[in-house]
Protein backbone atom coordinates (compact mmCIF):
# COMPACT_ATOMS: atom_id res chain seq x y z
CA UNK A 1 0.00 0.00 0.00
CA UNK A 2 1.00 3.61 -0.45
CA UNK A 3 2.61 5.00 2.68
CA UNK A 4 1.24 7.88 4.78
CA UNK A 5 3.63 10.31 3.11
CA UNK A 6 2.11 9.55 -0.28
CA UNK A 7 5.16 7.69 -1.56
CA UNK A 8 4.58 4.80 -3.93
CA UNK A 9 5.20 1.21 -2.97
CA UNK A 10 8.18 0.04 -5.00
CA UNK A 11 8.56 -3.57 -6.10
CA UNK A 12 11.73 -5.21 -7.30
CA UNK A 13 11.38 -6.15 -10.99
CA UNK A 14 11.38 -9.84 -10.11
CA UNK A 15 8.70 -9.52 -7.42
CA UNK A 16 6.15 -12.30 -8.10
CA UNK A 17 3.30 -9.80 -7.72
CA UNK A 18 4.26 -8.33 -11.09
CA UNK A 19 3.05 -11.43 -12.92
CA UNK A 20 5.71 -11.69 -15.63
CA UNK A 21 5.04 -13.67 -18.80
CA UNK A 22 7.06 -14.54 -21.89
CA UNK A 23 10.40 -14.86 -20.07
CA UNK A 24 12.55 -17.48 -18.35
CA UNK A 25 14.43 -15.27 -15.88
CA UNK A 26 16.51 -12.13 -15.43
CA UNK A 27 20.04 -10.84 -15.87
CA UNK A 28 21.31 -8.45 -13.17
CA UNK A 29 23.41 -5.34 -13.74
CA UNK A 30 24.04 -2.52 -11.29
CA UNK A 31 20.85 -3.05 -9.35
CA UNK A 32 18.74 -3.32 -12.51
CA UNK A 33 17.26 -6.43 -14.11
CA UNK A 34 16.91 -7.41 -17.77
CA UNK A 35 14.13 -9.92 -18.57
CA UNK A 36 15.41 -12.83 -20.65
CA UNK A 37 13.78 -15.15 -23.19
CA UNK A 38 16.52 -17.79 -23.24
CA UNK A 39 18.89 -19.32 -20.66
CA UNK A 40 22.00 -17.24 -21.30
CA UNK A 41 24.47 -19.93 -20.23
CA UNK A 42 23.57 -21.98 -23.32
CA UNK A 43 23.43 -19.22 -25.94
CA UNK A 44 27.13 -19.66 -26.75
CA UNK A 45 26.27 -22.99 -28.38
CA UNK A 46 24.92 -21.09 -31.41
CA UNK A 47 28.43 -19.71 -32.07
CA UNK A 48 26.77 -16.50 -33.26
CA UNK A 49 27.43 -13.09 -31.74
CA UNK A 50 24.36 -11.71 -33.48
CA UNK A 51 22.12 -14.43 -32.05
CA UNK A 52 23.56 -13.74 -28.59
CA UNK A 53 22.67 -10.05 -29.03
CA UNK A 54 19.12 -10.87 -30.12
CA UNK A 55 18.68 -13.35 -27.29
CA UNK A 56 18.94 -10.46 -24.81
CA UNK A 57 16.19 -8.40 -26.46
CA UNK A 58 12.99 -8.69 -24.39
CA UNK A 59 10.72 -9.55 -27.33
CA UNK A 60 7.25 -10.25 -25.95
CA UNK A 61 8.41 -9.73 -22.35
CA UNK A 62 5.66 -8.21 -20.24
CA UNK A 63 4.23 -8.05 -16.74
CA UNK A 64 0.61 -7.59 -15.70
CA UNK A 65 -1.01 -6.69 -12.39
CA UNK A 66 -4.50 -6.14 -11.09
CA UNK A 67 -4.43 -2.86 -9.18
CA UNK A 68 -6.42 0.20 -8.18
CA UNK A 69 -3.32 2.43 -8.17
CA UNK A 70 -3.60 5.91 -9.65
CA UNK A 71 -0.05 6.01 -10.98
CA UNK A 72 2.58 3.59 -12.29
CA UNK A 73 6.24 4.52 -11.87
CA UNK A 74 9.00 2.79 -13.85
CA UNK A 75 12.74 3.20 -13.53
CA UNK A 76 14.32 2.26 -16.86
CA UNK A 77 17.72 2.04 -18.50
CA UNK A 78 17.16 1.57 -22.21
CA UNK A 79 19.73 1.12 -24.93
CA UNK A 80 19.19 2.98 -28.21
CA UNK A 81 16.55 1.40 -30.41
CA UNK A 82 13.41 2.12 -32.36
CA UNK A 83 10.97 0.00 -30.38
CA UNK A 84 8.73 1.70 -27.82
CA UNK A 85 7.37 0.43 -24.50
CA UNK A 86 3.61 -0.06 -24.21
CA UNK A 87 1.40 0.27 -21.14
CA UNK A 88 -2.07 -1.26 -21.52
CA UNK A 89 -4.99 -0.77 -19.14
CA UNK A 90 -7.77 -3.34 -19.43
CA UNK A 91 -6.45 -4.28 -22.85
CA UNK A 92 -6.32 -0.74 -24.25
CA UNK A 93 -3.18 1.26 -24.95
CA UNK A 94 -2.79 3.86 -22.18
CA UNK A 95 0.77 5.04 -22.84
CA UNK A 96 3.54 4.49 -25.37
CA UNK A 97 7.10 5.51 -24.48
CA UNK A 98 9.99 5.51 -26.94
CA UNK A 99 13.56 5.30 -25.53
CA UNK A 100 15.00 7.85 -27.98
CA UNK A 101 18.76 7.70 -27.77
CA UNK A 102 18.70 5.33 -24.81
CA UNK A 103 19.70 6.29 -21.29
CA UNK A 104 18.22 6.07 -17.81
CA UNK A 105 14.93 7.63 -16.88
CA UNK A 106 11.84 7.51 -14.74
CA UNK A 107 8.48 7.09 -16.38
CA UNK A 108 5.19 8.00 -14.69
CA UNK A 109 1.92 6.76 -16.19
CA UNK A 110 -1.51 7.81 -14.92
CA UNK A 111 -3.80 4.89 -14.01
CA UNK A 112 -7.58 4.82 -13.41
CA UNK A 113 -7.38 4.66 -9.61
CA UNK A 114 -9.90 1.81 -9.61
CA UNK A 115 -9.41 -1.94 -10.14
CA UNK A 116 -7.94 -2.58 -13.58
CA UNK A 117 -5.51 -4.91 -15.34
CA UNK A 118 -2.29 -3.02 -16.07
CA UNK A 119 0.14 -4.64 -18.51
CA UNK A 120 3.61 -3.37 -19.49
CA UNK A 121 5.20 -4.64 -22.73
CA UNK A 122 8.94 -3.99 -23.04
CA UNK A 123 10.53 -2.80 -26.32
CA UNK A 124 11.27 -5.62 -28.76
CA UNK A 125 14.17 -3.84 -30.49
CA UNK A 126 16.28 -2.58 -27.59
CA UNK A 127 17.50 -4.03 -24.32
CA UNK A 128 15.60 -2.39 -21.48
CA UNK A 129 16.77 -2.80 -17.90
CA UNK A 130 14.28 -2.29 -15.08
CA UNK A 131 14.70 -0.82 -11.65
CA UNK A 132 11.97 -0.57 -9.00
CA UNK A 133 8.38 -0.64 -10.26
CA UNK A 134 6.20 1.72 -8.23
CA UNK A 135 2.45 1.83 -7.63
CA UNK A 136 0.93 4.95 -6.06
CA UNK A 137 -2.38 5.24 -4.24
CA UNK A 138 -3.34 1.57 -4.22
CA UNK A 139 -5.01 -0.87 -1.88
CA UNK A 140 -5.13 -3.69 -4.45
CA UNK A 141 -2.00 -5.11 -6.03
CA UNK A 142 -1.79 -8.68 -7.29
CA UNK A 143 -0.73 -10.54 -10.43
CA UNK A 144 -3.26 -10.31 -13.24
CA UNK A 145 -5.09 -13.54 -13.93
CA UNK A 146 -3.53 -15.60 -16.74
CA UNK A 147 -5.32 -18.82 -17.62
CA UNK A 148 -5.27 -18.93 -21.41
CA UNK A 149 -3.46 -21.40 -23.64
CA UNK A 150 0.33 -21.30 -23.54
CA UNK A 151 1.83 -20.45 -26.93
CA UNK A 152 5.47 -20.57 -28.01
CA UNK A 153 6.09 -18.71 -31.28
CA UNK A 154 9.46 -19.32 -32.97
CA UNK A 155 10.54 -17.58 -36.13
CA UNK A 156 12.46 -14.92 -38.00
CA UNK A 157 12.07 -11.13 -38.06
CA UNK A 158 8.50 -11.78 -39.19
CA UNK A 159 7.77 -13.18 -35.71
CA UNK A 160 10.20 -10.87 -33.90
CA UNK A 161 8.46 -7.86 -35.62
CA UNK A 162 10.45 -4.95 -36.99
CA UNK A 163 7.90 -2.20 -37.64
CA UNK A 164 4.83 -2.59 -35.41
CA UNK A 165 3.33 0.48 -33.78
CA UNK A 166 4.52 -1.01 -30.49
CA UNK A 167 5.41 -4.35 -28.87
CA UNK A 168 1.77 -5.08 -28.07
CA UNK A 169 0.88 -4.72 -31.77
CA UNK A 170 3.01 -7.31 -33.51
CA UNK A 171 0.88 -9.97 -35.19
CA UNK A 172 1.84 -12.52 -32.52
CA UNK A 173 1.07 -10.10 -29.67
CA UNK A 174 -2.26 -9.17 -31.25
CA UNK A 175 -3.32 -12.80 -31.65
CA UNK A 176 -2.29 -13.62 -28.07
CA UNK A 177 -4.14 -10.61 -26.67
CA UNK A 178 -7.26 -11.35 -28.70
CA UNK A 179 -7.52 -14.92 -27.43
CA UNK A 180 -6.03 -14.50 -23.98
CA UNK A 181 -3.09 -16.79 -24.81
CA UNK A 182 0.17 -16.74 -22.88
CA UNK A 183 2.75 -15.89 -25.53
CA UNK A 184 6.44 -16.74 -25.39
CA UNK A 185 7.92 -14.96 -28.43
CA UNK A 186 11.09 -16.65 -29.69
CA UNK A 187 11.43 -14.62 -32.87
CA UNK A 188 15.03 -13.83 -33.83
CA UNK A 189 15.46 -11.38 -36.69
CA UNK A 190 17.69 -12.90 -39.35
CA UNK A 191 18.61 -15.84 -37.10
CA UNK A 192 15.88 -18.48 -37.51
CA UNK A 193 18.27 -21.29 -38.48
CA UNK A 194 16.70 -24.12 -36.44
CA UNK A 195 19.40 -23.93 -33.77
CA UNK A 196 19.38 -26.98 -31.47
CA UNK A 197 19.45 -24.61 -28.49
CA UNK A 198 16.09 -23.14 -29.50
CA UNK A 199 14.59 -26.57 -30.17
CA UNK A 200 15.51 -27.62 -26.63
CA UNK A 201 14.12 -24.43 -25.11
CA UNK A 202 10.81 -24.92 -26.94
CA UNK A 203 10.84 -28.58 -25.94
CA UNK A 204 11.24 -27.62 -22.27
CA UNK A 205 8.63 -24.84 -22.27
CA UNK A 206 5.16 -26.30 -21.54
CA UNK A 207 2.72 -25.21 -24.23
CA UNK A 208 -0.57 -26.09 -25.79
CA UNK A 209 0.43 -24.43 -29.07
CA UNK A 210 3.80 -24.10 -30.82
CA UNK A 211 4.25 -22.21 -34.07
CA UNK A 212 7.40 -22.44 -36.17
CA UNK A 213 7.59 -19.66 -38.78
CA UNK A 214 10.52 -20.92 -40.85
CA UNK A 215 12.09 -20.85 -44.28
CA UNK A 216 12.68 -17.15 -44.94
CA UNK A 217 16.06 -16.86 -43.22
CA UNK A 218 17.19 -20.20 -44.65
CA UNK A 219 16.47 -18.82 -48.12
CA UNK A 220 17.95 -15.35 -47.62
CA UNK A 221 21.29 -16.58 -46.27
CA UNK A 222 21.55 -19.70 -48.43
CA UNK A 223 22.24 -21.56 -45.21
CA UNK A 224 20.70 -24.88 -46.27
CA UNK A 225 20.68 -26.95 -49.44
CA UNK A 226 17.86 -29.05 -50.87
CA UNK A 227 19.52 -32.01 -49.13
CA UNK A 228 19.94 -30.44 -45.66
CA UNK A 229 16.82 -28.32 -45.10
CA UNK A 230 14.17 -31.05 -44.82
CA UNK A 231 16.09 -33.20 -42.33
CA UNK A 232 16.84 -30.09 -40.26
CA UNK A 233 13.12 -29.29 -40.09
CA UNK A 234 12.34 -32.88 -39.08
CA UNK A 235 15.00 -32.87 -36.38
CA UNK A 236 13.82 -29.55 -34.96
CA UNK A 237 10.20 -30.70 -34.77
CA UNK A 238 11.06 -34.11 -33.35
CA UNK A 239 13.21 -32.57 -30.61
CA UNK A 240 10.21 -30.48 -29.52
CA UNK A 241 7.85 -33.42 -29.79
CA UNK A 242 10.04 -35.55 -27.49
CA UNK A 243 8.70 -33.63 -24.46
CA UNK A 244 5.55 -32.08 -25.91
CA UNK A 245 3.42 -35.09 -26.95
CA UNK A 246 0.11 -33.22 -26.73
CA UNK A 247 1.03 -29.77 -28.07
CA UNK A 248 -0.38 -28.63 -31.38
CA UNK A 249 2.67 -27.78 -33.51
CA UNK A 250 2.05 -25.61 -36.56
CA UNK A 251 4.84 -25.15 -39.10
CA UNK A 252 4.29 -21.87 -40.96
CA UNK A 253 6.19 -22.38 -44.22
CA UNK A 254 7.72 -19.16 -45.59
CA UNK A 255 5.41 -16.18 -45.87
CA UNK A 256 5.51 -15.03 -49.51
CA UNK A 257 7.82 -12.40 -50.98
CA UNK A 258 7.14 -11.50 -54.60
CA UNK A 259 10.71 -10.76 -55.63
CA UNK A 260 12.08 -13.90 -53.99
CA UNK A 261 9.54 -16.57 -54.92
CA UNK A 262 11.40 -17.74 -58.04
CA UNK A 263 14.82 -16.14 -57.49
CA UNK A 264 17.56 -18.73 -56.95
CA UNK A 265 19.76 -18.14 -53.90
CA UNK A 266 23.39 -19.09 -53.27
CA UNK A 267 22.37 -22.64 -52.31
CA UNK A 268 20.36 -23.16 -55.50
CA UNK A 269 16.92 -22.75 -53.89
CA UNK A 270 14.02 -20.39 -54.44
CA UNK A 271 11.71 -19.23 -51.65
CA UNK A 272 8.96 -21.30 -53.28
CA UNK A 273 11.32 -24.27 -53.24
CA UNK A 274 12.12 -23.81 -49.53
CA UNK A 275 8.39 -23.71 -48.85
CA UNK A 276 7.83 -26.96 -50.74
CA UNK A 277 10.72 -28.69 -48.95
CA UNK A 278 9.26 -27.57 -45.62
CA UNK A 279 5.95 -29.09 -46.60
CA UNK A 280 7.66 -32.33 -47.58
CA UNK A 281 9.30 -32.55 -44.15
CA UNK A 282 6.01 -31.97 -42.35
CA UNK A 283 4.22 -34.56 -44.48
CA UNK A 284 6.91 -37.15 -43.69
CA UNK A 285 6.40 -36.63 -39.95
CA UNK A 286 2.64 -36.71 -40.34
CA UNK A 287 3.00 -39.98 -42.23
CA UNK A 288 5.01 -41.35 -39.32
CA UNK A 289 2.06 -40.77 -37.02
CA UNK A 290 2.31 -37.19 -35.73
CA UNK A 291 -1.38 -36.29 -35.71
CA UNK A 292 -0.85 -32.98 -33.87
CA UNK A 293 1.58 -31.57 -36.44
CA UNK A 294 0.11 -29.10 -38.91
CA UNK A 295 1.37 -27.39 -42.05
CA UNK A 296 0.37 -23.79 -42.73
CA UNK A 297 1.53 -22.67 -46.15
CA UNK A 298 2.62 -19.04 -45.85
CA UNK A 299 0.36 -18.22 -48.78
CA UNK A 300 -2.64 -19.30 -46.67
CA UNK A 301 -1.77 -16.52 -44.25
CA UNK A 302 -0.82 -13.97 -46.89
CA UNK A 303 -1.77 -14.57 -50.53
CA UNK A 304 1.03 -13.63 -52.89
CA UNK A 305 -1.14 -11.01 -54.59
CA UNK A 306 -1.54 -9.19 -51.25
CA UNK A 307 2.11 -9.31 -50.15
CA UNK A 308 3.16 -5.94 -51.56
CA UNK A 309 0.28 -4.26 -49.72
CA UNK A 310 1.38 -5.71 -46.39
CA UNK A 311 5.16 -5.28 -46.51
CA UNK A 312 7.12 -2.08 -46.04
CA UNK A 313 10.14 -3.40 -47.94
CA UNK A 314 8.98 -6.53 -49.74
CA UNK A 315 9.68 -8.66 -46.67
CA UNK A 316 8.64 -7.04 -43.35
CA UNK A 317 5.05 -6.03 -42.48
CA UNK A 318 4.07 -2.41 -42.01
CA UNK A 319 2.35 -1.51 -38.73
CA UNK A 320 -0.99 -2.00 -40.45
CA UNK A 321 0.36 -5.19 -42.01
CA UNK A 322 0.94 -6.66 -38.53
CA UNK A 323 -2.77 -6.20 -37.82
CA UNK A 324 -3.65 -7.75 -41.17
CA UNK A 325 -1.48 -10.82 -40.53
CA UNK A 326 -3.00 -11.21 -37.06
CA UNK A 327 -6.48 -11.14 -38.55
CA UNK A 328 -5.60 -13.81 -41.09
CA UNK A 329 -3.49 -16.24 -39.06
CA UNK A 330 -5.39 -15.89 -35.78
CA UNK A 331 -8.45 -17.91 -36.87
CA UNK A 332 -6.20 -20.61 -38.34
CA UNK A 333 -4.32 -21.03 -35.07
CA UNK A 334 -7.50 -20.86 -33.03
CA UNK A 335 -8.99 -23.71 -35.06
CA UNK A 336 -6.04 -25.94 -34.12
CA UNK A 337 -6.77 -25.55 -30.42
CA UNK A 338 -10.53 -25.76 -30.85
CA UNK A 339 -10.29 -28.86 -33.02
Secondary structure, 3 states (H helix, E strand, C coil): CCCCCCCCEEECCCCHHHCEECCCEEEEECCEEEEECCCHHHHHHHCCHHHHHHCCCCCCCEEEEEECCCEEEEEEEECCCCCEEEEEECCEEEEEEECCCCEEEEEEEECCCCCEEEEEECCCCCCEEEEEEEEECCCCEEECCCCCCEEEEEECHHHHCCCCCCHHHCHHHHHHHHHCCEEEEEECCCCCCCCHHHHHHHHCCCCCEEEEEECHHHHHHCCCCCCHHHHHHHHHHHHHHHHCCCCEEEEEECCCCHHHCCCCCCCCCCHHHHHHHHHHHHHHHHHCCCCCEEEEEHHHHCCHHHHHHHECCCCCECHHHHHHHHHHHHHHHHHHHHC
